[in-house]
Amino acid sequence: MKIQFNTDKTIIGDERHEDFFTSQIATELDRFQSHISRIEAHLSDENGKKKGIGDMRCLLEARIEGKQPIAVSFQANTMEQAVSGALEKLKASLNTIIGHMQNH
């Protein structure tokens, strides 16, 4: 499972942040890795440089073998909360999709 990490121009996407979030994503989605070829993570600040509540957004797109890609997003006050929220939504979606695949 390949993980691609992207940020918008207002978020610092240095190697330390990338390593932290990609390892978190890999750990959380480990049990799905045989079904997923790639995960794309997009982090953005919806308000740009302005301060705001719930303006950090994480969009996760999963490429499932033999299926259309699925995408989930979550907005929160911090990047960490946004990534965690998006991961929870993605795991729920993957449980449903892969469950259906295994039942057929």
ChimeraX attribute file (.defattr): number of C-alpha atoms within 10 A of each C-alpha:
attribute: neighborCount
match mode: 1-to-1
recipient: residues
	/A:1	16
	/A:2	13
	/A:3	17
	/A:4	14
	/A:5	17
	/A:6	16
	/A:7	16
	/A:8	13
	/A:9	12
	/A:10	14
	/A:11	15
	/A:12	13
	/A:13	15
	/A:14	9
	/A:15	9
	/A:16	9
	/A:17	13
	/A:18	17
	/A:19	13
	/A:20	11
	/A:21	19
	/A:22	18
	/A:23	13
	/A:24	16
	/A:25	19
	/A:26	16
	/A:27	11
	/A:28	15
	/A:29	18
	/A:30	12
	/A:31	11
	/A:32	16
	/A:33	15
	/A:34	10
	/A:35	16
	/A:36	20
	/A:37	14
	/A:38	17
	/A:39	24
	/A:40	17
	/A:41	25
	/A:42	17
	/A:43	26
	/A:44	22
	/A:45	24
	/A:46	16
	/A:47	13
	/A:48	14
	/A:49	10
	/A:50	9
	/A:51	11
	/A:52	12
	/A:53	10
	/A:54	17
	/A:55	20
	/A:56	23
	/A:57	24
	/A:58	28
	/A:59	20
	/A:60	23
	/A:61	20
	/A:62	21
	/A:63	18
	/A:64	20
	/A:65	12
	/A:66	9
	/A:67	11
	/A:68	9
	/A:69	13
	/A:70	15
	/A:71	17
	/A:72	18
	/A:73	19
	/A:74	22
	/A:75	22
	/A:76	19
	/A:77	15
	/A:78	16
	/A:79	22
	/A:80	16
	/A:81	17
	/A:82	22
	/A:83	26
	/A:84	19
	/A:85	18
	/A:86	25
	/A:87	22
	/A:88	15
	/A:89	16
	/A:90	22
	/A:91	16
	/A:92	11
	/A:93	15
	/A:94	19
	/A:95	12
	/A:96	11
	/A:97	14
	/A:98	13
	/A:99	11
	/A:100	10
	/A:101	11
	/A:102	7
	/A:103	6
	/A:104	5
